[in-house]
């Protein structure tokens, strides 16, 4: 394919020693593409019709405009543009979908985006030059790496404030959390080590020497067994046995670098960005053997990378203004989402939200939800869970504005997980819905049909309780305030 109107104004040069001259911070990431090229890129989308009943939001930072764009992964369209701090770099979405955390490197702050309002609800001062952030599985804590003062800031979601600061190694950059939430792993780029933090005490319990690799990104397998670190100045990846914190092997997988890493949910493959090789390298997660090298024709410096909860797609953030979508079944490029060719994009971390239900989704079992990629949470944003068989479920139910509906549809269902968020809960349809969690959703409760049974008033969160054709049964009456 011919690009009709030029290429990047700033080039990448190799010195005689083989090192690369990195693009300047204020370099211009600019390409003016011909109309024929734009049509070809947009036409590369998969012909399959997306299932818009379940989508995700991808939060993509722009250090050109100091803002975050939100991409709907169902329609692959660019929606909101949210102003944040100076030089957004790291992005992570909480597993309950309530908040997205964005590190602002030049401000020494973290912007917290409320997913319901798509606006910044808090700006938190952290350490010097924060570059990455990761969230615990219960969504209660965010761990932020501060590269210039060699620390990690711990933010509590309950207060949106820093509650601890942990000294780690030299130039901490990548960070990830174990699937069970008990450990946090921090890649110390200049120390060539990984710090292991016990989340119960926030103490360093081990330091893993990974040899000659200066870790840029770190990622852990969904099984919790394999820990991966990519080299910031070479195409090498290190594999660590996370069960005993022992280095296992090095493997060269890229031509130039190994920056962003993600292991897809079924733990079969790891995807690794190679910015200066304009590629994504796919390796077998258990062996690091190269499975495929996916060359990106746009040549736009891929860096950040994250997988959708079902593992069917991997999103790659290219510094040159685009986001590449990879189909993991075929390991080919399915689409390129164009944000703005004149902008420098960053999203380093788990920048894709959990599944969001915005239409009617029939559900017959908790296992079906797990297969669809609903892990810790079921997020409702105007959508309906339509029960298709008697159901016992332990997911957290997260209600984004305006909230969501559980339609028992003539069946009985009980939810033991917590219900959180600013939205309202609507109970509809014949049948009985039982809530046993200590819930804190804030949008009120409306009963339109059937019976809602709650253990006590705490299960109703806060806000008004309205009966519009249904019944409410409280097993243990306790004082509670409902407007």
VMD Tcl script that draws the C-alpha trace (Angstrom):
set ca {
  {0.00 0.00 0.00}
  {1.30 3.45 -0.90}
  {1.05 6.31 1.56}
  {0.37 9.35 -0.51}
  {1.39 12.33 1.59}
  {4.58 11.61 3.45}
  {5.61 9.99 6.73}
  {6.69 10.98 10.21}
  {8.59 14.25 10.24}
  {10.85 12.88 12.98}
  {12.92 9.84 12.09}
  {14.56 7.20 14.25}
  {18.28 6.88 13.59}
  {20.79 4.23 14.58}
  {24.20 5.26 15.89}
  {27.33 3.35 15.02}
  {27.11 1.54 18.37}
  {23.67 0.27 17.46}
  {21.72 2.27 20.01}
  {18.75 4.26 18.84}
  {18.17 7.95 19.16}
  {14.79 8.04 20.82}
  {12.18 10.37 19.51}
  {12.27 13.67 21.38}
  {9.52 14.37 23.88}
  {8.28 17.23 21.80}
  {8.80 15.47 18.49}
  {6.01 15.68 15.98}
  {4.17 12.41 15.43}
  {2.59 13.44 12.19}
  {1.55 11.65 9.05}
  {-0.77 13.02 6.41}
  {-2.36 10.03 4.75}
  {-4.13 9.93 1.43}
  {-7.88 9.39 1.26}
  {-7.32 6.01 -0.34}
  {-5.24 4.91 2.64}
  {-7.89 6.01 5.12}
  {-10.50 4.00 3.24}
  {-8.24 0.97 3.22}
  {-7.59 1.15 6.96}
  {-11.26 1.55 7.83}
  {-12.17 -1.17 5.41}
  {-9.93 -3.63 7.25}
  {-12.56 -4.15 9.93}
  {-13.94 -7.63 10.44}
  {-17.12 -8.30 8.48}
  {-18.66 -9.90 11.58}
  {-21.43 -7.86 13.18}
  {-20.32 -6.96 16.74}
  {-22.46 -8.16 19.65}
  {-23.37 -4.83 21.22}
  {-25.10 -6.47 24.17}
  {-21.68 -6.76 25.82}
  {-19.00 -4.16 25.14}
  {-16.06 -2.53 26.88}
  {-14.60 0.94 27.11}
  {-10.95 1.43 26.16}
  {-9.35 4.50 27.77}
  {-6.59 5.93 25.55}
  {-4.41 8.81 26.75}
  {-3.12 11.59 24.50}
  {-0.08 13.46 25.68}
  {-0.64 15.96 22.88}
  {-3.95 17.19 24.28}
  {-3.50 15.94 27.88}
  {-6.75 14.06 27.65}
  {-8.20 10.56 27.51}
  {-10.30 9.27 24.62}
  {-12.86 6.53 25.23}
  {-13.33 3.89 22.52}
  {-16.41 1.65 22.53}
  {-15.02 -1.77 21.64}
  {-18.36 -2.96 20.26}
  {-18.75 -0.28 17.63}
  {-15.02 0.58 17.69}
  {-15.99 4.22 17.68}
  {-14.31 7.07 19.53}
  {-16.58 8.71 22.09}
  {-15.78 10.97 25.03}
  {-12.60 13.03 25.31}
  {-11.79 13.69 28.98}
  {-9.28 16.31 30.13}
  {-6.67 14.94 32.56}
  {-3.21 16.06 33.69}
  {0.08 16.71 31.93}
  {1.54 13.76 29.99}
  {-0.88 10.91 30.65}
  {0.95 7.60 30.42}
  {-0.34 4.73 32.56}
  {-4.01 3.76 32.47}
  {-5.85 1.06 34.41}
  {-9.57 0.40 34.80}
  {-10.82 -1.05 38.08}
  {-12.26 -4.58 37.80}
  {-15.65 -3.31 39.00}
  {-15.67 -0.75 36.18}
  {-16.29 2.23 38.46}
  {-13.04 4.14 37.97}
  {-10.23 4.52 35.45}
  {-6.91 5.66 36.91}
  {-4.56 7.74 34.72}
  {-0.99 8.63 35.68}
  {0.07 12.16 34.69}
  {3.88 11.94 34.55}
  {4.71 15.65 34.36}
  {2.20 16.65 37.07}
  {3.10 13.92 39.58}
  {-0.61 13.15 39.84}
  {-3.19 10.50 39.10}
  {-6.51 11.48 37.54}
  {-9.44 9.29 38.59}
  {-12.19 9.11 35.95}
  {-15.71 8.22 37.06}
  {-16.96 5.78 34.43}
  {-20.59 6.80 35.02}
  {-20.07 10.49 34.30}
  {-16.93 10.15 32.17}
  {-15.36 13.00 34.06}
  {-12.47 13.35 36.50}
  {-13.76 12.90 40.03}
  {-10.40 13.27 41.82}
  {-6.81 14.33 41.16}
  {-4.36 12.69 43.55}
  {-0.79 13.81 44.25}
  {1.63 10.88 44.11}
  {5.40 10.51 43.74}
  {7.72 11.90 41.08}
  {7.05 10.94 37.45}
  {4.29 8.33 37.78}
  {4.32 6.04 34.76}
  {2.10 3.04 35.40}
  {-0.78 1.84 37.57}
  {-2.42 -1.49 38.40}
  {-5.57 -2.28 40.41}
  {-6.25 -5.11 42.86}
  {-8.94 -7.63 41.84}
  {-11.33 -6.32 44.50}
  {-10.97 -2.79 43.02}
  {-10.00 -1.44 46.44}
  {-6.41 -0.32 45.81}
  {-4.35 1.16 42.98}
  {-0.56 0.74 42.90}
  {1.29 3.54 41.06}
  {4.96 3.40 40.04}
  {6.91 6.65 40.53}
  {9.99 6.39 38.32}
  {11.99 9.38 39.55}
  {11.82 8.70 43.29}
  {11.88 4.89 43.16}
  {8.62 4.40 45.01}
  {5.15 2.99 44.60}
  {2.13 4.99 45.83}
  {-0.88 3.04 47.10}
  {-4.27 4.69 46.52}
  {-7.39 3.53 48.36}
  {-10.55 3.60 46.24}
  {-12.65 4.29 49.33}
  {-10.97 7.65 49.98}
  {-9.27 8.31 46.64}
  {-6.17 9.23 48.59}
  {-2.65 7.85 48.99}
  {-2.55 5.54 52.01}
  {0.99 4.17 51.70}
  {4.28 4.74 49.89}
  {6.65 1.83 49.25}
  {10.36 2.12 48.41}
  {11.32 -0.18 45.52}
  {14.22 -0.45 43.05}
  {15.71 2.01 40.56}
  {13.28 3.53 38.05}
  {10.12 1.49 38.67}
  {7.99 1.38 35.54}
  {5.70 -1.57 34.81}
  {3.41 -2.97 37.51}
  {0.91 -5.80 37.71}
  {-1.17 -7.56 40.37}
  {-1.48 -11.32 40.90}
  {-4.92 -12.74 40.05}
  {-5.55 -13.57 43.72}
  {-4.64 -10.00 44.72}
  {-2.00 -11.12 47.23}
  {1.08 -9.87 45.38}
  {2.08 -6.83 43.34}
  {5.03 -7.05 40.94}
  {7.05 -3.94 40.04}
  {9.63 -3.86 37.25}
  {12.67 -1.77 38.24}
  {14.11 -0.77 34.88}
  {17.54 0.47 35.94}
  {18.03 -2.18 38.64}
  {17.12 -5.07 36.31}
  {14.94 -6.53 39.04}
  {11.30 -7.10 39.97}
  {10.09 -6.11 43.44}
  {7.41 -8.33 45.01}
  {4.98 -6.57 47.35}
  {2.70 -8.33 49.84}
  {-0.62 -6.47 49.54}
  {-1.63 -7.39 53.10}
  {1.28 -5.40 54.56}
  {2.60 -3.43 51.57}
  {6.05 -4.75 52.45}
  {8.67 -5.92 49.95}
  {8.92 -9.67 50.44}
  {11.27 -10.53 47.59}
  {13.40 -9.00 44.85}
  {13.81 -11.06 41.68}
  {17.02 -10.65 39.67}
  {16.17 -11.09 35.98}
  {19.68 -10.69 34.61}
  {20.48 -8.23 31.88}
  {16.86 -7.17 31.20}
  {15.75 -3.69 32.17}
  {12.00 -4.37 32.56}
  {9.66 -1.95 30.82}
  {6.34 -3.75 30.99}
  {5.45 -6.60 33.34}
  {2.47 -8.94 33.11}
  {1.24 -12.01 34.92}
  {-0.66 -14.97 33.55}
  {-4.35 -15.30 34.53}
  {-3.33 -18.59 36.16}
  {-0.92 -16.72 38.44}
  {1.98 -18.95 37.49}
  {3.98 -17.13 34.81}
  {5.36 -13.60 35.32}
  {6.71 -11.82 32.24}
  {9.02 -8.81 31.83}
  {9.97 -7.10 28.57}
  {13.30 -5.38 27.94}
  {13.08 -1.62 27.39}
  {16.19 -1.60 25.18}
  {16.07 -4.93 23.40}
  {13.68 -7.56 22.12}
  {14.11 -9.93 25.05}
  {11.44 -11.23 27.41}
  {12.11 -12.79 30.81}
  {9.90 -15.53 32.29}
  {9.64 -15.90 36.07}
  {7.91 -18.66 38.03}
  {5.60 -16.53 40.18}
  {4.92 -19.41 42.59}
  {8.48 -19.30 43.92}
  {9.71 -15.97 42.47}
  {12.49 -17.70 40.52}
  {13.81 -16.50 37.18}
  {13.27 -19.19 34.53}
  {14.57 -18.04 31.14}
  {15.28 -15.26 28.65}
  {14.06 -15.38 25.05}
  {14.64 -12.89 22.25}
  {11.25 -12.33 20.60}
  {11.50 -8.87 19.00}
  {13.78 -7.12 16.55}
  {14.23 -4.04 18.74}
  {12.20 -3.84 21.96}
  {9.70 -5.57 24.21}
  {7.58 -2.84 25.79}
  {3.96 -3.61 26.54}
  {2.87 -7.16 27.44}
  {-0.46 -8.89 27.94}
  {-1.38 -12.52 28.46}
  {-4.80 -13.34 27.05}
  {-7.38 -14.79 29.50}
  {-7.01 -18.43 28.46}
  {-3.26 -18.12 29.23}
  {-2.17 -19.60 25.91}
  {-0.38 -16.64 24.35}
  {1.40 -13.47 25.38}
  {1.34 -10.44 23.08}
  {4.34 -8.09 23.21}
  {4.76 -4.73 21.49}
  {7.95 -3.89 19.57}
  {7.62 -0.13 18.91}
  {10.69 0.35 16.75}
  {10.04 -2.87 14.88}
  {6.46 -1.68 14.17}
  {5.17 -5.06 15.28}
  {3.44 -7.16 17.91}
  {5.14 -10.45 18.74}
  {2.98 -13.38 19.83}
  {4.64 -16.04 21.97}
  {3.47 -19.27 23.59}
  {2.94 -18.24 27.20}
  {4.43 -21.43 28.67}
  {7.65 -21.51 26.64}
  {8.14 -18.01 25.14}
  {8.55 -19.65 21.73}
  {7.57 -17.24 18.99}
  {4.21 -18.13 17.46}
  {3.79 -15.18 15.12}
  {5.13 -11.73 14.37}
  {2.31 -9.35 13.42}
  {3.74 -6.46 11.43}
  {1.67 -3.29 11.61}
  {1.57 -1.64 8.21}
  {0.90 1.83 9.63}
  {4.41 1.97 11.18}
  {3.14 4.03 14.10}
  {5.16 2.76 17.06}
  {2.98 0.35 19.06}
  {3.46 0.53 22.82}
  {0.50 -0.03 25.15}
  {-1.45 -3.28 24.83}
  {-4.46 -4.87 26.56}
  {-6.91 -7.72 25.92}
  {-10.69 -7.71 26.04}
  {-12.13 -9.79 28.92}
  {-13.22 -12.60 26.58}
  {-9.74 -12.74 25.08}
  {-11.02 -12.47 21.52}
  {-9.33 -9.14 20.78}
  {-6.13 -7.38 21.71}
  {-5.96 -3.59 21.47}
  {-2.62 -1.97 20.66}
  {-2.06 1.75 21.28}
  {0.21 3.27 18.66}
  {2.06 6.46 19.54}
  {1.18 7.87 16.11}
  {-2.53 8.46 16.71}
  {-4.16 5.08 16.08}
  {-5.27 1.95 17.92}
  {-4.83 -1.44 16.23}
  {-7.29 -4.25 16.95}
  {-5.93 -7.80 16.67}
  {-8.16 -10.86 16.30}
  {-6.61 -13.45 18.62}
  {-8.21 -16.38 16.81}
  {-6.48 -15.58 13.55}
  {-3.64 -13.50 15.02}
  {-4.19 -10.89 12.35}
  {-5.12 -7.21 12.33}
  {-8.90 -6.87 12.32}
  {-9.22 -3.08 12.35}
  {-7.43 0.18 12.96}
  {-9.25 2.84 14.96}
  {-8.07 6.30 13.96}
  {-8.12 8.84 16.77}
  {-5.97 11.63 15.35}
  {-2.78 11.24 13.32}
  {-1.37 14.46 14.82}
  {-1.53 13.15 18.38}
  {0.86 11.08 20.47}
  {-1.12 8.40 22.27}
  {-0.29 6.49 25.45}
  {-2.14 3.86 27.43}
  {0.27 1.68 29.37}
  {-1.54 -0.89 31.50}
  {-4.92 -2.60 31.60}
  {-6.75 0.22 29.84}
  {-9.81 -1.85 28.82}
  {-12.80 -1.94 31.15}
  {-14.58 -5.09 32.26}
  {-17.60 -6.21 30.24}
  {-20.45 -3.70 30.17}
  {-24.05 -4.76 29.56}
  {-26.03 -2.05 27.80}
  {-28.82 -4.14 26.24}
  {-30.70 -7.33 27.20}
  {-28.38 -10.22 28.01}
  {-29.95 -13.66 28.73}
  {-28.07 -15.53 31.48}
  {-28.61 -19.19 32.39}
  {-25.67 -19.82 34.74}
  {-22.68 -18.25 36.44}
  {-20.48 -20.43 34.24}
  {-21.88 -18.82 31.12}
  {-20.95 -15.41 32.48}
  {-17.42 -16.61 33.17}
  {-17.08 -17.95 29.63}
  {-18.14 -14.57 28.26}
  {-15.32 -12.88 30.18}
  {-17.25 -11.66 33.21}
  {-14.62 -12.16 35.87}
  {-15.07 -10.36 39.18}
  {-17.92 -8.10 38.07}
  {-21.02 -7.73 35.94}
  {-21.25 -4.08 34.93}
  {-24.67 -2.71 33.94}
  {-25.00 0.60 32.12}
  {-28.67 0.77 31.17}
  {-28.68 -2.95 30.37}
  {-30.68 -5.92 31.60}
  {-29.64 -9.31 32.92}
  {-32.51 -11.55 31.83}
  {-32.48 -14.73 33.90}
  {-32.99 -17.82 31.72}
  {-32.83 -20.51 34.45}
  {-32.64 -20.70 38.23}
  {-29.42 -18.91 39.04}
  {-26.95 -18.63 41.95}
  {-24.27 -16.03 41.28}
  {-21.42 -14.48 43.27}
  {-20.29 -11.71 40.89}
  {-20.10 -8.12 42.02}
  {-22.88 -6.19 40.28}
  {-21.63 -2.75 39.29}
  {-24.25 -0.15 38.37}
  {-22.97 2.65 36.17}
  {-25.33 5.55 35.50}
  {-28.26 5.24 34.96}
  {-28.09 1.72 36.43}
  {-29.45 -1.61 35.32}
  {-32.21 -4.19 35.50}
  {-32.37 -7.77 36.69}
  {-35.35 -9.45 35.02}
  {-36.02 -12.77 36.75}
  {-38.26 -13.70 33.82}
  {-40.28 -16.28 35.80}
  {-37.23 -17.86 37.48}
  {-35.66 -17.50 40.91}
  {-32.18 -16.04 41.30}
  {-29.93 -15.06 44.17}
  {-26.90 -12.80 44.06}
  {-24.44 -13.07 46.95}
  {-21.90 -10.60 45.59}
  {-21.83 -6.94 46.48}
  {-23.80 -4.41 44.42}
  {-21.90 -1.14 43.95}
  {-22.05 2.05 41.90}
  {-23.98 5.26 41.42}
  {-26.82 3.80 39.32}
  {-30.24 2.45 40.25}
  {-31.24 -1.20 40.52}
  {-34.51 -2.27 38.87}
  {-36.09 -5.64 39.65}
  {-38.46 -6.70 36.86}
  {-40.38 -9.78 35.72}
  {-42.11 -12.59 37.60}
  {-40.01 -14.70 39.93}
  {-37.95 -13.99 43.02}
  {-34.62 -12.18 43.26}
  {-32.67 -12.63 46.51}
  {-29.89 -10.21 47.50}
  {-27.67 -11.17 50.43}
  {-24.71 -8.81 50.08}
  {-23.97 -5.68 52.11}
  {-24.55 -3.44 49.11}
  {-23.62 0.21 48.71}
  {-25.12 1.22 45.36}
  {-26.47 4.74 45.53}
  {-29.14 5.15 42.85}
  {-32.08 3.63 44.69}
  {-34.22 0.55 44.02}
  {-37.32 0.07 41.88}
  {-39.42 -3.11 41.95}
  {-41.59 -3.51 38.85}
  {-42.51 -7.18 39.04}
  {-42.13 -10.35 41.07}
  {-40.55 -10.33 44.50}
  {-37.32 -8.85 45.77}
  {-36.03 -10.55 48.93}
  {-33.21 -8.94 50.90}
  {-31.42 -10.21 53.99}
  {-31.75 -6.81 55.63}
  {-32.05 -3.15 54.68}
  {-28.32 -2.91 54.00}
  {-28.84 -5.00 50.88}
  {-30.85 -2.11 49.38}
  {-27.94 0.33 49.25}
  {-29.05 3.95 49.51}
  {-31.61 6.07 47.70}
  {-35.38 5.62 47.42}
  {-37.12 2.26 47.28}
  {-40.13 2.30 44.94}
  {-42.79 -0.37 44.41}
  {-44.32 -0.29 40.95}
  {-46.13 -3.62 40.69}
  {-43.75 -5.85 42.63}
  {-43.19 -6.92 46.24}
  {-40.38 -6.36 48.72}
  {-39.57 -8.79 51.50}
  {-37.00 -7.89 54.17}
  {-35.93 -10.88 56.25}
  {-34.29 -8.94 59.08}
  {-35.63 -5.42 59.52}
  {-32.90 -2.99 60.58}
  {-32.85 0.81 60.56}
  {-31.64 2.20 57.26}
  {-32.07 5.49 55.47}
  {-33.78 5.55 52.11}
  {-34.85 8.82 50.63}
}
mol new
graphics top color blue
foreach p $ca { graphics top sphere $p radius 0.5 }
foreach p [lrange $ca 0 end-1] q [lrange $ca 1 end] { graphics top cylinder $p $q radius 0.2 }
display resetview
